[in-house]
Amino acid sequence: MSQPKRILVACGTAIATSTVVAKAIEEALKERGIDVTTRQCKASEIKSIVSGYDLVVTTTPVPSDLGIPVIQTLAFLTGMGKEEVIEQIVAALKD
């Protein structure tokens, strides 16, 4: 069995916003049969913990030179464009 894809979810404080986003990603990908694990962090922590992750999803600007795909979005908070972002996440995890 393949290992779950690892997604780092970042926001400003790693408290409420990243929790909402992480849970929404987990639920959406589970519905699509994609096994993922998420970890929440502060945007300022990304560079020190990104190693070993397949994707970063963030609600705030982060460095773009992380060596893995980065998706910056508020869609999981606003609901606007959420399906499109989920498709971006699925595509990024397939690469």
Phi and psi restraints in degrees (range 20) as a CNS / XPLOR table:
assign (resid 1 and name C) (resid 2 and name N)
       (resid 2 and name CA) (resid 2 and name C) 1.0 -75.8 20.0 2
assign (resid 2 and name N) (resid 2 and name CA)
       (resid 2 and name C) (resid 3 and name N) 1.0 155.1 20.0 2
assign (resid 2 and name C) (resid 3 and name N)
       (resid 3 and name CA) (resid 3 and name C) 1.0 -71.1 20.0 2
assign (resid 3 and name N) (resid 3 and name CA)
       (resid 3 and name C) (resid 4 and name N) 1.0 147.0 20.0 2
assign (resid 3 and name C) (resid 4 and name N)
       (resid 4 and name CA) (resid 4 and name C) 1.0 -65.1 20.0 2
assign (resid 4 and name N) (resid 4 and name CA)
       (resid 4 and name C) (resid 5 and name N) 1.0 147.1 20.0 2
assign (resid 4 and name C) (resid 5 and name N)
       (resid 5 and name CA) (resid 5 and name C) 1.0 -69.8 20.0 2
assign (resid 5 and name N) (resid 5 and name CA)
       (resid 5 and name C) (resid 6 and name N) 1.0 145.9 20.0 2
assign (resid 5 and name C) (resid 6 and name N)
       (resid 6 and name CA) (resid 6 and name C) 1.0 -110.8 20.0 2
assign (resid 6 and name N) (resid 6 and name CA)
       (resid 6 and name C) (resid 7 and name N) 1.0 124.5 20.0 2
assign (resid 6 and name C) (resid 7 and name N)
       (resid 7 and name CA) (resid 7 and name C) 1.0 -119.4 20.0 2
assign (resid 7 and name N) (resid 7 and name CA)
       (resid 7 and name C) (resid 8 and name N) 1.0 127.9 20.0 2
assign (resid 7 and name C) (resid 8 and name N)
       (resid 8 and name CA) (resid 8 and name C) 1.0 -95.9 20.0 2
assign (resid 8 and name N) (resid 8 and name CA)
       (resid 8 and name C) (resid 9 and name N) 1.0 123.3 20.0 2
assign (resid 8 and name C) (resid 9 and name N)
       (resid 9 and name CA) (resid 9 and name C) 1.0 -110.8 20.0 2
assign (resid 9 and name N) (resid 9 and name CA)
       (resid 9 and name C) (resid 10 and name N) 1.0 119.9 20.0 2
assign (resid 9 and name C) (resid 10 and name N)
       (resid 10 and name CA) (resid 10 and name C) 1.0 -119.3 20.0 2
assign (resid 10 and name N) (resid 10 and name CA)
       (resid 10 and name C) (resid 11 and name N) 1.0 145.4 20.0 2
assign (resid 10 and name C) (resid 11 and name N)
       (resid 11 and name CA) (resid 11 and name C) 1.0 -145.3 20.0 2
assign (resid 11 and name N) (resid 11 and name CA)
       (resid 11 and name C) (resid 12 and name N) 1.0 -170.9 20.0 2
assign (resid 11 and name C) (resid 12 and name N)
       (resid 12 and name CA) (resid 12 and name C) 1.0 -65.4 20.0 2
assign (resid 12 and name N) (resid 12 and name CA)
       (resid 12 and name C) (resid 13 and name N) 1.0 -40.5 20.0 2
assign (resid 12 and name C) (resid 13 and name N)
       (resid 13 and name CA) (resid 13 and name C) 1.0 -121.5 20.0 2
assign (resid 13 and name N) (resid 13 and name CA)
       (resid 13 and name C) (resid 14 and name N) 1.0 -6.6 20.0 2
assign (resid 13 and name C) (resid 14 and name N)
       (resid 14 and name CA) (resid 14 and name C) 1.0 63.5 20.0 2
assign (resid 14 and name N) (resid 14 and name CA)
       (resid 14 and name C) (resid 15 and name N) 1.0 32.3 20.0 2
assign (resid 14 and name C) (resid 15 and name N)
       (resid 15 and name CA) (resid 15 and name C) 1.0 -113.8 20.0 2
assign (resid 15 and name N) (resid 15 and name CA)
       (resid 15 and name C) (resid 16 and name N) 1.0 -93.9 20.0 2
assign (resid 15 and name C) (resid 16 and name N)
       (resid 16 and name CA) (resid 16 and name C) 1.0 -77.0 20.0 2
assign (resid 16 and name N) (resid 16 and name CA)
       (resid 16 and name C) (resid 17 and name N) 1.0 -51.7 20.0 2
assign (resid 16 and name C) (resid 17 and name N)
       (resid 17 and name CA) (resid 17 and name C) 1.0 -61.6 20.0 2
assign (resid 17 and name N) (resid 17 and name CA)
       (resid 17 and name C) (resid 18 and name N) 1.0 -48.9 20.0 2
assign (resid 17 and name C) (resid 18 and name N)
       (resid 18 and name CA) (resid 18 and name C) 1.0 -65.8 20.0 2
assign (resid 18 and name N) (resid 18 and name CA)
       (resid 18 and name C) (resid 19 and name N) 1.0 -29.2 20.0 2
assign (resid 18 and name C) (resid 19 and name N)
       (resid 19 and name CA) (resid 19 and name C) 1.0 -65.2 20.0 2
assign (resid 19 and name N) (resid 19 and name CA)
       (resid 19 and name C) (resid 20 and name N) 1.0 -46.9 20.0 2
assign (resid 19 and name C) (resid 20 and name N)
       (resid 20 and name CA) (resid 20 and name C) 1.0 -60.1 20.0 2
assign (resid 20 and name N) (resid 20 and name CA)
       (resid 20 and name C) (resid 21 and name N) 1.0 -47.1 20.0 2
assign (resid 20 and name C) (resid 21 and name N)
       (resid 21 and name CA) (resid 21 and name C) 1.0 -65.2 20.0 2
assign (resid 21 and name N) (resid 21 and name CA)
       (resid 21 and name C) (resid 22 and name N) 1.0 -46.0 20.0 2
assign (resid 21 and name C) (resid 22 and name N)
       (resid 22 and name CA) (resid 22 and name C) 1.0 -59.6 20.0 2
assign (resid 22 and name N) (resid 22 and name CA)
       (resid 22 and name C) (resid 23 and name N) 1.0 -45.9 20.0 2
assign (resid 22 and name C) (resid 23 and name N)
       (resid 23 and name CA) (resid 23 and name C) 1.0 -65.0 20.0 2
assign (resid 23 and name N) (resid 23 and name CA)
       (resid 23 and name C) (resid 24 and name N) 1.0 -40.1 20.0 2
assign (resid 23 and name C) (resid 24 and name N)
       (resid 24 and name CA) (resid 24 and name C) 1.0 -64.4 20.0 2
assign (resid 24 and name N) (resid 24 and name CA)
       (resid 24 and name C) (resid 25 and name N) 1.0 -40.5 20.0 2
assign (resid 24 and name C) (resid 25 and name N)
       (resid 25 and name CA) (resid 25 and name C) 1.0 -64.5 20.0 2
assign (resid 25 and name N) (resid 25 and name CA)
       (resid 25 and name C) (resid 26 and name N) 1.0 -47.4 20.0 2
assign (resid 25 and name C) (resid 26 and name N)
       (resid 26 and name CA) (resid 26 and name C) 1.0 -57.1 20.0 2
assign (resid 26 and name N) (resid 26 and name CA)
       (resid 26 and name C) (resid 27 and name N) 1.0 -46.7 20.0 2
assign (resid 26 and name C) (resid 27 and name N)
       (resid 27 and name CA) (resid 27 and name C) 1.0 -64.8 20.0 2
assign (resid 27 and name N) (resid 27 and name CA)
       (resid 27 and name C) (resid 28 and name N) 1.0 -45.6 20.0 2
assign (resid 27 and name C) (resid 28 and name N)
       (resid 28 and name CA) (resid 28 and name C) 1.0 -64.4 20.0 2
assign (resid 28 and name N) (resid 28 and name CA)
       (resid 28 and name C) (resid 29 and name N) 1.0 -40.7 20.0 2
assign (resid 28 and name C) (resid 29 and name N)
       (resid 29 and name CA) (resid 29 and name C) 1.0 -76.7 20.0 2
assign (resid 29 and name N) (resid 29 and name CA)
       (resid 29 and name C) (resid 30 and name N) 1.0 -32.3 20.0 2
assign (resid 29 and name C) (resid 30 and name N)
       (resid 30 and name CA) (resid 30 and name C) 1.0 -61.3 20.0 2
assign (resid 30 and name N) (resid 30 and name CA)
       (resid 30 and name C) (resid 31 and name N) 1.0 -40.6 20.0 2
assign (resid 30 and name C) (resid 31 and name N)
       (resid 31 and name CA) (resid 31 and name C) 1.0 -61.3 20.0 2
assign (resid 31 and name N) (resid 31 and name CA)
       (resid 31 and name C) (resid 32 and name N) 1.0 -26.0 20.0 2
assign (resid 31 and name C) (resid 32 and name N)
       (resid 32 and name CA) (resid 32 and name C) 1.0 -96.6 20.0 2
assign (resid 32 and name N) (resid 32 and name CA)
       (resid 32 and name C) (resid 33 and name N) 1.0 6.2 20.0 2
assign (resid 32 and name C) (resid 33 and name N)
       (resid 33 and name CA) (resid 33 and name C) 1.0 75.6 20.0 2
assign (resid 33 and name N) (resid 33 and name CA)
       (resid 33 and name C) (resid 34 and name N) 1.0 22.0 20.0 2
assign (resid 33 and name C) (resid 34 and name N)
       (resid 34 and name CA) (resid 34 and name C) 1.0 -105.7 20.0 2
assign (resid 34 and name N) (resid 34 and name CA)
       (resid 34 and name C) (resid 35 and name N) 1.0 123.2 20.0 2
assign (resid 34 and name C) (resid 35 and name N)
       (resid 35 and name CA) (resid 35 and name C) 1.0 -86.3 20.0 2
assign (resid 35 and name N) (resid 35 and name CA)
       (resid 35 and name C) (resid 36 and name N) 1.0 118.6 20.0 2
assign (resid 35 and name C) (resid 36 and name N)
       (resid 36 and name CA) (resid 36 and name C) 1.0 -133.4 20.0 2
assign (resid 36 and name N) (resid 36 and name CA)
       (resid 36 and name C) (resid 37 and name N) 1.0 155.7 20.0 2
assign (resid 36 and name C) (resid 37 and name N)
       (resid 37 and name CA) (resid 37 and name C) 1.0 -123.1 20.0 2
assign (resid 37 and name N) (resid 37 and name CA)
       (resid 37 and name C) (resid 38 and name N) 1.0 144.9 20.0 2
assign (resid 37 and name C) (resid 38 and name N)
       (resid 38 and name CA) (resid 38 and name C) 1.0 -121.9 20.0 2
assign (resid 38 and name N) (resid 38 and name CA)
       (resid 38 and name C) (resid 39 and name N) 1.0 154.5 20.0 2
assign (resid 38 and name C) (resid 39 and name N)
       (resid 39 and name CA) (resid 39 and name C) 1.0 -137.6 20.0 2
assign (resid 39 and name N) (resid 39 and name CA)
       (resid 39 and name C) (resid 40 and name N) 1.0 135.9 20.0 2
assign (resid 39 and name C) (resid 40 and name N)
       (resid 40 and name CA) (resid 40 and name C) 1.0 -94.6 20.0 2
assign (resid 40 and name N) (resid 40 and name CA)
       (resid 40 and name C) (resid 41 and name N) 1.0 147.9 20.0 2
assign (resid 40 and name C) (resid 41 and name N)
       (resid 41 and name CA) (resid 41 and name C) 1.0 -156.2 20.0 2
assign (resid 41 and name N) (resid 41 and name CA)
       (resid 41 and name C) (resid 42 and name N) 1.0 167.2 20.0 2
assign (resid 41 and name C) (resid 42 and name N)
       (resid 42 and name CA) (resid 42 and name C) 1.0 -77.7 20.0 2
assign (resid 42 and name N) (resid 42 and name CA)
       (resid 42 and name C) (resid 43 and name N) 1.0 148.5 20.0 2
assign (resid 42 and name C) (resid 43 and name N)
       (resid 43 and name CA) (resid 43 and name C) 1.0 -55.9 20.0 2
assign (resid 43 and name N) (resid 43 and name CA)
       (resid 43 and name C) (resid 44 and name N) 1.0 -36.4 20.0 2
assign (resid 43 and name C) (resid 44 and name N)
       (resid 44 and name CA) (resid 44 and name C) 1.0 -68.7 20.0 2
assign (resid 44 and name N) (resid 44 and name CA)
       (resid 44 and name C) (resid 45 and name N) 1.0 -14.9 20.0 2
assign (resid 44 and name C) (resid 45 and name N)
       (resid 45 and name CA) (resid 45 and name C) 1.0 -93.1 20.0 2
assign (resid 45 and name N) (resid 45 and name CA)
       (resid 45 and name C) (resid 46 and name N) 1.0 -12.1 20.0 2
assign (resid 45 and name C) (resid 46 and name N)
       (resid 46 and name CA) (resid 46 and name C) 1.0 -52.9 20.0 2
assign (resid 46 and name N) (resid 46 and name CA)
       (resid 46 and name C) (resid 47 and name N) 1.0 -52.5 20.0 2
assign (resid 46 and name C) (resid 47 and name N)
       (resid 47 and name CA) (resid 47 and name C) 1.0 -56.2 20.0 2
assign (resid 47 and name N) (resid 47 and name CA)
       (resid 47 and name C) (resid 48 and name N) 1.0 -34.1 20.0 2
assign (resid 47 and name C) (resid 48 and name N)
       (resid 48 and name CA) (resid 48 and name C) 1.0 -81.9 20.0 2
assign (resid 48 and name N) (resid 48 and name CA)
       (resid 48 and name C) (resid 49 and name N) 1.0 -14.7 20.0 2
assign (resid 48 and name C) (resid 49 and name N)
       (resid 49 and name CA) (resid 49 and name C) 1.0 -126.4 20.0 2
assign (resid 49 and name N) (resid 49 and name CA)
       (resid 49 and name C) (resid 50 and name N) 1.0 3.7 20.0 2
assign (resid 49 and name C) (resid 50 and name N)
       (resid 50 and name CA) (resid 50 and name C) 1.0 -70.4 20.0 2
assign (resid 50 and name N) (resid 50 and name CA)
       (resid 50 and name C) (resid 51 and name N) 1.0 -21.9 20.0 2
assign (resid 50 and name C) (resid 51 and name N)
       (resid 51 and name CA) (resid 51 and name C) 1.0 -56.3 20.0 2
assign (resid 51 and name N) (resid 51 and name CA)
       (resid 51 and name C) (resid 52 and name N) 1.0 131.2 20.0 2
assign (resid 51 and name C) (resid 52 and name N)
       (resid 52 and name CA) (resid 52 and name C) 1.0 92.2 20.0 2
assign (resid 52 and name N) (resid 52 and name CA)
       (resid 52 and name C) (resid 53 and name N) 1.0 -4.9 20.0 2
assign (resid 52 and name C) (resid 53 and name N)
       (resid 53 and name CA) (resid 53 and name C) 1.0 -95.4 20.0 2
assign (resid 53 and name N) (resid 53 and name CA)
       (resid 53 and name C) (resid 54 and name N) 1.0 154.3 20.0 2
assign (resid 53 and name C) (resid 54 and name N)
       (resid 54 and name CA) (resid 54 and name C) 1.0 -96.2 20.0 2
assign (resid 54 and name N) (resid 54 and name CA)
       (resid 54 and name C) (resid 55 and name N) 1.0 -21.3 20.0 2
assign (resid 54 and name C) (resid 55 and name N)
       (resid 55 and name CA) (resid 55 and name C) 1.0 -160.9 20.0 2
assign (resid 55 and name N) (resid 55 and name CA)
       (resid 55 and name C) (resid 56 and name N) 1.0 147.0 20.0 2
assign (resid 55 and name C) (resid 56 and name N)
       (resid 56 and name CA) (resid 56 and name C) 1.0 -114.9 20.0 2
assign (resid 56 and name N) (resid 56 and name CA)
       (resid 56 and name C) (resid 57 and name N) 1.0 129.3 20.0 2
assign (resid 56 and name C) (resid 57 and name N)
       (resid 57 and name CA) (resid 57 and name C) 1.0 -117.2 20.0 2
assign (resid 57 and name N) (resid 57 and name CA)
       (resid 57 and name C) (resid 58 and name N) 1.0 127.0 20.0 2
assign (resid 57 and name C) (resid 58 and name N)
       (resid 58 and name CA) (resid 58 and name C) 1.0 -136.4 20.0 2
assign (resid 58 and name N) (resid 58 and name CA)
       (resid 58 and name C) (resid 59 and name N) 1.0 152.3 20.0 2
assign (resid 58 and name C) (resid 59 and name N)
       (resid 59 and name CA) (resid 59 and name C) 1.0 -102.4 20.0 2
assign (resid 59 and name N) (resid 59 and name CA)
       (resid 59 and name C) (resid 60 and name N) 1.0 0.2 20.0 2
assign (resid 59 and name C) (resid 60 and name N)
       (resid 60 and name CA) (resid 60 and name C) 1.0 -140.4 20.0 2
assign (resid 60 and name N) (resid 60 and name CA)
       (resid 60 and name C) (resid 61 and name N) 1.0 156.5 20.0 2
assign (resid 60 and name C) (resid 61 and name N)
       (resid 61 and name CA) (resid 61 and name C) 1.0 -59.3 20.0 2
assign (resid 61 and name N) (resid 61 and name CA)
       (resid 61 and name C) (resid 62 and name N) 1.0 138.7 20.0 2
assign (resid 61 and name C) (resid 62 and name N)
       (resid 62 and name CA) (resid 62 and name C) 1.0 -136.6 20.0 2
assign (resid 62 and name N) (resid 62 and name CA)
       (resid 62 and name C) (resid 63 and name N) 1.0 165.6 20.0 2
assign (resid 62 and name C) (resid 63 and name N)
       (resid 63 and name CA) (resid 63 and name C) 1.0 -58.4 20.0 2
assign (resid 63 and name N) (resid 63 and name CA)
       (resid 63 and name C) (resid 64 and name N) 1.0 145.8 20.0 2
assign (resid 63 and name C) (resid 64 and name N)
       (resid 64 and name CA) (resid 64 and name C) 1.0 -95.5 20.0 2
assign (resid 64 and name N) (resid 64 and name CA)
       (resid 64 and name C) (resid 65 and name N) 1.0 -3.8 20.0 2
assign (resid 64 and name C) (resid 65 and name N)
       (resid 65 and name CA) (resid 65 and name C) 1.0 -99.3 20.0 2
assign (resid 65 and name N) (resid 65 and name CA)
       (resid 65 and name C) (resid 66 and name N) 1.0 46.7 20.0 2
assign (resid 65 and name C) (resid 66 and name N)
       (resid 66 and name CA) (resid 66 and name C) 1.0 -90.7 20.0 2
assign (resid 66 and name N) (resid 66 and name CA)
       (resid 66 and name C) (resid 67 and name N) 1.0 -12.7 20.0 2
assign (resid 66 and name C) (resid 67 and name N)
       (resid 67 and name CA) (resid 67 and name C) 1.0 85.3 20.0 2
assign (resid 67 and name N) (resid 67 and name CA)
       (resid 67 and name C) (resid 68 and name N) 1.0 -0.2 20.0 2
assign (resid 67 and name C) (resid 68 and name N)
       (resid 68 and name CA) (resid 68 and name C) 1.0 -136.6 20.0 2
assign (resid 68 and name N) (resid 68 and name CA)
       (resid 68 and name C) (resid 69 and name N) 1.0 162.4 20.0 2
assign (resid 68 and name C) (resid 69 and name N)
       (resid 69 and name CA) (resid 69 and name C) 1.0 -61.5 20.0 2
assign (resid 69 and name N) (resid 69 and name CA)
       (resid 69 and name C) (resid 70 and name N) 1.0 144.8 20.0 2
assign (resid 69 and name C) (resid 70 and name N)
       (resid 70 and name CA) (resid 70 and name C) 1.0 -126.0 20.0 2
assign (resid 70 and name N) (resid 70 and name CA)
       (resid 70 and name C) (resid 71 and name N) 1.0 128.1 20.0 2
assign (resid 70 and name C) (resid 71 and name N)
       (resid 71 and name CA) (resid 71 and name C) 1.0 -117.7 20.0 2
assign (resid 71 and name N) (resid 71 and name CA)
       (resid 71 and name C) (resid 72 and name N) 1.0 117.2 20.0 2
assign (resid 71 and name C) (resid 72 and name N)
       (resid 72 and name CA) (resid 72 and name C) 1.0 -101.6 20.0 2
assign (resid 72 and name N) (resid 72 and name CA)
       (resid 72 and name C) (resid 73 and name N) 1.0 124.6 20.0 2
assign (resid 72 and name C) (resid 73 and name N)
       (resid 73 and name CA) (resid 73 and name C) 1.0 -157.8 20.0 2
assign (resid 73 and name N) (resid 73 and name CA)
       (resid 73 and name C) (resid 74 and name N) 1.0 151.3 20.0 2
assign (resid 73 and name C) (resid 74 and name N)
       (resid 74 and name CA) (resid 74 and name C) 1.0 -113.1 20.0 2
assign (resid 74 and name N) (resid 74 and name CA)
       (resid 74 and name C) (resid 75 and name N) 1.0 7.7 20.0 2
assign (resid 74 and name C) (resid 75 and name N)
       (resid 75 and name CA) (resid 75 and name C) 1.0 -59.4 20.0 2
assign (resid 75 and name N) (resid 75 and name CA)
       (resid 75 and name C) (resid 76 and name N) 1.0 -32.1 20.0 2
assign (resid 75 and name C) (resid 76 and name N)
       (resid 76 and name CA) (resid 76 and name C) 1.0 -74.6 20.0 2
assign (resid 76 and name N) (resid 76 and name CA)
       (resid 76 and name C) (resid 77 and name N) 1.0 -16.3 20.0 2
assign (resid 76 and name C) (resid 77 and name N)
       (resid 77 and name CA) (resid 77 and name C) 1.0 -94.3 20.0 2
assign (resid 77 and name N) (resid 77 and name CA)
       (resid 77 and name C) (resid 78 and name N) 1.0 -37.8 20.0 2
assign (resid 77 and name C) (resid 78 and name N)
       (resid 78 and name CA) (resid 78 and name C) 1.0 -93.2 20.0 2
assign (resid 78 and name N) (resid 78 and name CA)
       (resid 78 and name C) (resid 79 and name N) 1.0 -24.3 20.0 2
assign (resid 78 and name C) (resid 79 and name N)
       (resid 79 and name CA) (resid 79 and name C) 1.0 85.6 20.0 2
assign (resid 79 and name N) (resid 79 and name CA)
       (resid 79 and name C) (resid 80 and name N) 1.0 -16.7 20.0 2
assign (resid 79 and name C) (resid 80 and name N)
       (resid 80 and name CA) (resid 80 and name C) 1.0 -79.8 20.0 2
assign (resid 80 and name N) (resid 80 and name CA)
       (resid 80 and name C) (resid 81 and name N) 1.0 121.2 20.0 2
assign (resid 80 and name C) (resid 81 and name N)
       (resid 81 and name CA) (resid 81 and name C) 1.0 78.3 20.0 2
assign (resid 81 and name N) (resid 81 and name CA)
       (resid 81 and name C) (resid 82 and name N) 1.0 13.6 20.0 2
assign (resid 81 and name C) (resid 82 and name N)
       (resid 82 and name CA) (resid 82 and name C) 1.0 -61.0 20.0 2
assign (resid 82 and name N) (resid 82 and name CA)
       (resid 82 and name C) (resid 83 and name N) 1.0 -45.3 20.0 2
assign (resid 82 and name C) (resid 83 and name N)
       (resid 83 and name CA) (resid 83 and name C) 1.0 -62.7 20.0 2
assign (resid 83 and name N) (resid 83 and name CA)
       (resid 83 and name C) (resid 84 and name N) 1.0 -38.9 20.0 2
assign (resid 83 and name C) (resid 84 and name N)
       (resid 84 and name CA) (resid 84 and name C) 1.0 -64.3 20.0 2
assign (resid 84 and name N) (resid 84 and name CA)
       (resid 84 and name C) (resid 85 and name N) 1.0 -40.4 20.0 2
assign (resid 84 and name C) (resid 85 and name N)
       (resid 85 and name CA) (resid 85 and name C) 1.0 -68.2 20.0 2
assign (resid 85 and name N) (resid 85 and name CA)
       (resid 85 and name C) (resid 86 and name N) 1.0 -38.5 20.0 2
assign (resid 85 and name C) (resid 86 and name N)
       (resid 86 and name CA) (resid 86 and name C) 1.0 -60.0 20.0 2
assign (resid 86 and name N) (resid 86 and name CA)
       (resid 86 and name C) (resid 87 and name N) 1.0 -42.1 20.0 2
assign (resid 86 and name C) (resid 87 and name N)
       (resid 87 and name CA) (resid 87 and name C) 1.0 -64.4 20.0 2
assign (resid 87 and name N) (resid 87 and name CA)
       (resid 87 and name C) (resid 88 and name N) 1.0 -36.9 20.0 2
assign (resid 87 and name C) (resid 88 and name N)
       (resid 88 and name CA) (resid 88 and name C) 1.0 -62.9 20.0 2
assign (resid 88 and name N) (resid 88 and name CA)
       (resid 88 and name C) (resid 89 and name N) 1.0 -42.0 20.0 2
assign (resid 88 and name C) (resid 89 and name N)
       (resid 89 and name CA) (resid 89 and name C) 1.0 -63.1 20.0 2
assign (resid 89 and name N) (resid 89 and name CA)
       (resid 89 and name C) (resid 90 and name N) 1.0 -46.7 20.0 2
assign (resid 89 and name C) (resid 90 and name N)
       (resid 90 and name CA) (resid 90 and name C) 1.0 -58.4 20.0 2
assign (resid 90 and name N) (resid 90 and name CA)
       (resid 90 and name C) (resid 91 and name N) 1.0 -46.0 20.0 2
assign (resid 90 and name C) (resid 91 and name N)
       (resid 91 and name CA) (resid 91 and name C) 1.0 -63.2 20.0 2
assign (resid 91 and name N) (resid 91 and name CA)
       (resid 91 and name C) (resid 92 and name N) 1.0 -41.9 20.0 2
assign (resid 91 and name C) (resid 92 and name N)
       (resid 92 and name CA) (resid 92 and name C) 1.0 -64.7 20.0 2
assign (resid 92 and name N) (resid 92 and name CA)
       (resid 92 and name C) (resid 93 and name N) 1.0 -34.3 20.0 2
assign (resid 92 and name C) (resid 93 and name N)
       (resid 93 and name CA) (resid 93 and name C) 1.0 -75.8 20.0 2
assign (resid 93 and name N) (resid 93 and name CA)
       (resid 93 and name C) (resid 94 and name N) 1.0 -21.4 20.0 2
assign (resid 93 and name C) (resid 94 and name N)
       (resid 94 and name CA) (resid 94 and name C) 1.0 -80.7 20.0 2
assign (resid 94 and name N) (resid 94 and name CA)
       (resid 94 and name C) (resid 95 and name N) 1.0 -22.9 20.0 2
